Amino acid sequence: RKEAKMEFNQTKTFKNLTAAFAGECQAGMRYQMIAQKALTQGYKTLADEIKTIAKNETMHAKTFFDFILENGAACPNAEVAGGFPFEGDTVENGLIAALNAEKSESEFIYPSFAKDAQDEGYTQIADTFLRVAEVEKRHEIIFAYLAKHFEDGTLFKSDTPVVYECSECGFRFTAKQAFSVCPLCKSSQGFVKLNLPD
């Protein structure tokens, strides 16, 4: 397919990239704030997982930003229209808002953006939107797991014995529930590595 004849900054692809950039930047910051709340409540490894996802979102934003510059669409100001959630006054609410946002991105937003890019002849950008959608689907699964287990108090419990590991000293323990305090280094349960779904 041939490249679009119109100026790149007049295409749907450009508009979608700017919206995706803004959305990923905002998601990254929202997730950092959720992580900070988790950390202040003593959930170190929960905060670490959320920070990792925040880092992913920041890299997605950079990827979209780079596409804008690579296609010669640098401009002093680009109007961005989009809806951004302002939810998450608690860790639990933040996790639920995050999983809903990731679900929307993976199932609707990025597949739609990919179709626009493909239709306009930007195959590499279309492929990237679809790859990001796959990552966002994984994020949705993680946030769903974290939200459920945080809400019902089972982040450190399992129906069957699993290996729990202290993120501070590496002590490992197999049981249905993680230790409250690490028997080796005395770190709190919030430092136990989370057993996330594959």
Contacts in CASP RR format, 6 or more apart in sequence:
PFRMAT RR
TARGET T0000
AUTHOR 0000-0000-0000
METHOD contacts of the structure
MODEL  1
RKEAKMEFNQTKTFKNLTAAFAGECQAGMRYQMIAQKALTQGYKTLADEI
KTIAKNETMHAKTFFDFILENGAACPNAEVAGGFPFEGDTVENGLIAALN
AEKSESEFIYPSFAKDAQDEGYTQIADTFLRVAEVEKRHEIIFAYLAKHF
EDGTLFKSDTPVVYECSECGFRFTAKQAFSVCPLCKSSQGFVKLNLPD
1 118 0 8 1.000
1 121 0 8 1.000
1 123 0 8 1.000
2 121 0 8 1.000
3 121 0 8 1.000
3 122 0 8 1.000
4 11 0 8 1.000
4 13 0 8 1.000
4 120 0 8 1.000
4 121 0 8 1.000
4 122 0 8 1.000
8 14 0 8 1.000
8 71 0 8 1.000
8 72 0 8 1.000
8 73 0 8 1.000
9 72 0 8 1.000
9 73 0 8 1.000
9 75 0 8 1.000
9 78 0 8 1.000
11 120 0 8 1.000
11 122 0 8 1.000
12 116 0 8 1.000
12 117 0 8 1.000
12 119 0 8 1.000
12 120 0 8 1.000
13 113 0 8 1.000
13 116 0 8 1.000
13 117 0 8 1.000
13 120 0 8 1.000
13 122 0 8 1.000
13 125 0 8 1.000
14 68 0 8 1.000
14 71 0 8 1.000
14 73 0 8 1.000
14 78 0 8 1.000
16 113 0 8 1.000
16 116 0 8 1.000
16 117 0 8 1.000
16 129 0 8 1.000
17 64 0 8 1.000
17 67 0 8 1.000
17 68 0 8 1.000
17 113 0 8 1.000
17 125 0 8 1.000
18 64 0 8 1.000
18 68 0 8 1.000
18 78 0 8 1.000
18 80 0 8 1.000
19 80 0 8 1.000
19 81 0 8 1.000
19 82 0 8 1.000
20 60 0 8 1.000
20 61 0 8 1.000
20 64 0 8 1.000
20 109 0 8 1.000
20 110 0 8 1.000
20 113 0 8 1.000
20 129 0 8 1.000
20 132 0 8 1.000
21 61 0 8 1.000
21 64 0 8 1.000
21 65 0 8 1.000
21 68 0 8 1.000
21 80 0 8 1.000
22 80 0 8 1.000
22 82 0 8 1.000
22 84 0 8 1.000
23 61 0 8 1.000
23 82 0 8 1.000
23 84 0 8 1.000
24 57 0 8 1.000
24 58 0 8 1.000
24 60 0 8 1.000
24 61 0 8 1.000
24 64 0 8 1.000
25 57 0 8 1.000
25 58 0 8 1.000
25 61 0 8 1.000
26 84 0 8 1.000
27 54 0 8 1.000
27 57 0 8 1.000
27 98 0 8 1.000
27 101 0 8 1.000
28 53 0 8 1.000
28 54 0 8 1.000
28 57 0 8 1.000
28 58 0 8 1.000
28 61 0 8 1.000
29 54 0 8 1.000
30 85 0 8 1.000
30 88 0 8 1.000
30 94 0 8 1.000
30 97 0 8 1.000
30 98 0 8 1.000
31 50 0 8 1.000
31 51 0 8 1.000
31 53 0 8 1.000
31 54 0 8 1.000
31 57 0 8 1.000
31 98 0 8 1.000
32 50 0 8 1.000
32 51 0 8 1.000
32 54 0 8 1.000
34 50 0 8 1.000
34 88 0 8 1.000
34 91 0 8 1.000
34 94 0 8 1.000
34 95 0 8 1.000
34 98 0 8 1.000
35 46 0 8 1.000
35 47 0 8 1.000
35 48 0 8 1.000
35 50 0 8 1.000
35 51 0 8 1.000
35 54 0 8 1.000
36 47 0 8 1.000
37 90 0 8 1.000
37 91 0 8 1.000
38 46 0 8 1.000
38 47 0 8 1.000
38 50 0 8 1.000
38 91 0 8 1.000
39 47 0 8 1.000
41 91 0 8 1.000
42 188 0 8 1.000
42 190 0 8 1.000
43 91 0 8 1.000
43 155 0 8 1.000
43 190 0 8 1.000
44 167 0 8 1.000
44 190 0 8 1.000
44 191 0 8 1.000
45 167 0 8 1.000
45 190 0 8 1.000
45 191 0 8 1.000
45 192 0 8 1.000
45 193 0 8 1.000
45 194 0 8 1.000
46 91 0 8 1.000
46 146 0 8 1.000
46 150 0 8 1.000
46 155 0 8 1.000
46 190 0 8 1.000
46 194 0 8 1.000
48 167 0 8 1.000
49 142 0 8 1.000
49 146 0 8 1.000
49 194 0 8 1.000
49 196 0 8 1.000
50 98 0 8 1.000
50 146 0 8 1.000
53 98 0 8 1.000
53 139 0 8 1.000
53 142 0 8 1.000
53 143 0 8 1.000
56 135 0 8 1.000
56 139 0 8 1.000
60 132 0 8 1.000
60 135 0 8 1.000
63 128 0 8 1.000
63 132 0 8 1.000
67 125 0 8 1.000
67 128 0 8 1.000
68 74 0 8 1.000
71 122 0 8 1.000
85 97 0 8 1.000
85 100 0 8 1.000
85 101 0 8 1.000
87 93 0 8 1.000
87 94 0 8 1.000
87 96 0 8 1.000
87 97 0 8 1.000
88 94 0 8 1.000
88 96 0 8 1.000
88 97 0 8 1.000
91 150 0 8 1.000
92 147 0 8 1.000
92 150 0 8 1.000
92 151 0 8 1.000
95 143 0 8 1.000
95 146 0 8 1.000
95 147 0 8 1.000
95 150 0 8 1.000
96 143 0 8 1.000
96 147 0 8 1.000
98 139 0 8 1.000
98 143 0 8 1.000
98 147 0 8 1.000
99 139 0 8 1.000
99 140 0 8 1.000
99 143 0 8 1.000
99 144 0 8 1.000
99 147 0 8 1.000
102 136 0 8 1.000
102 137 0 8 1.000
102 139 0 8 1.000
102 140 0 8 1.000
102 143 0 8 1.000
103 140 0 8 1.000
105 132 0 8 1.000
105 133 0 8 1.000
105 136 0 8 1.000
106 133 0 8 1.000
106 134 0 8 1.000
106 136 0 8 1.000
106 137 0 8 1.000
106 139 0 8 1.000
106 140 0 8 1.000
107 133 0 8 1.000
107 137 0 8 1.000
110 129 0 8 1.000
110 130 0 8 1.000
110 132 0 8 1.000
110 133 0 8 1.000
110 136 0 8 1.000
111 129 0 8 1.000
111 130 0 8 1.000
111 133 0 8 1.000
113 129 0 8 1.000
114 126 0 8 1.000
114 127 0 8 1.000
114 129 0 8 1.000
114 130 0 8 1.000
114 133 0 8 1.000
115 126 0 8 1.000
117 123 0 8 1.000
117 125 0 8 1.000
117 126 0 8 1.000
117 129 0 8 1.000
118 126 0 8 1.000
141 197 0 8 1.000
142 196 0 8 1.000
142 197 0 8 1.000
145 196 0 8 1.000
145 197 0 8 1.000
146 155 0 8 1.000
146 194 0 8 1.000
148 154 0 8 1.000
149 155 0 8 1.000
155 194 0 8 1.000
156 164 0 8 1.000
156 177 0 8 1.000
156 178 0 8 1.000
156 189 0 8 1.000
156 190 0 8 1.000
156 192 0 8 1.000
157 176 0 8 1.000
157 177 0 8 1.000
157 178 0 8 1.000
158 176 0 8 1.000
158 177 0 8 1.000
158 195 0 8 1.000
159 176 0 8 1.000
160 176 0 8 1.000
161 174 0 8 1.000
161 175 0 8 1.000
161 176 0 8 1.000
162 174 0 8 1.000
162 175 0 8 1.000
162 176 0 8 1.000
162 195 0 8 1.000
163 172 0 8 1.000
163 173 0 8 1.000
163 174 0 8 1.000
163 195 0 8 1.000
164 172 0 8 1.000
164 173 0 8 1.000
164 174 0 8 1.000
164 175 0 8 1.000
164 178 0 8 1.000
164 179 0 8 1.000
164 192 0 8 1.000
164 193 0 8 1.000
164 195 0 8 1.000
165 171 0 8 1.000
165 172 0 8 1.000
165 173 0 8 1.000
165 192 0 8 1.000
165 193 0 8 1.000
166 172 0 8 1.000
166 182 0 8 1.000
166 184 0 8 1.000
166 185 0 8 1.000
166 187 0 8 1.000
166 191 0 8 1.000
166 192 0 8 1.000
166 193 0 8 1.000
167 187 0 8 1.000
167 191 0 8 1.000
167 192 0 8 1.000
167 193 0 8 1.000
168 182 0 8 1.000
168 185 0 8 1.000
168 187 0 8 1.000
168 191 0 8 1.000
169 182 0 8 1.000
169 184 0 8 1.000
169 185 0 8 1.000
169 187 0 8 1.000
170 184 0 8 1.000
171 182 0 8 1.000
171 183 0 8 1.000
171 184 0 8 1.000
171 185 0 8 1.000
173 179 0 8 1.000
173 183 0 8 1.000
178 189 0 8 1.000
178 192 0 8 1.000
179 189 0 8 1.000
179 192 0 8 1.000
180 188 0 8 1.000
180 189 0 8 1.000
181 187 0 8 1.000
181 188 0 8 1.000
181 189 0 8 1.000
182 188 0 8 1.000
182 191 0 8 1.000
182 192 0 8 1.000
END
